[in-house]
């Protein structure tokens, strides 16, 4: 389905206890939002539908907070508005697979994410 060796979803939130707490409080107050968080998590836990999707995709896909980026993703992530999904190819090139707008358009739906991701990773027709 893809020439990408790895996919990395980046939340528009910091990890760790304080980062999570800041996000939850901000989300409740309406001052923080992350479309990728809405796709992967319910208000209580990670969505089972997300876990099924990751298992079904047969791709290396990981999600991290913006303060947990691997070295290869730091520069590309700095060039986009988070949240986003980056793809890294075997040759090391990195590109944005899904941007903030595309993730927001999923409206928290794992199935809508699957459809957008499948389209984004489909080989281009000649």
Beta strands, then each sheet from edge to edge (+ up, - down):
strand 1: 4-11
strand 2: 61-65
strand 3: 84-89
strand 4: 94-98
sheet 1: 2+ 1+ 3- 4+
end
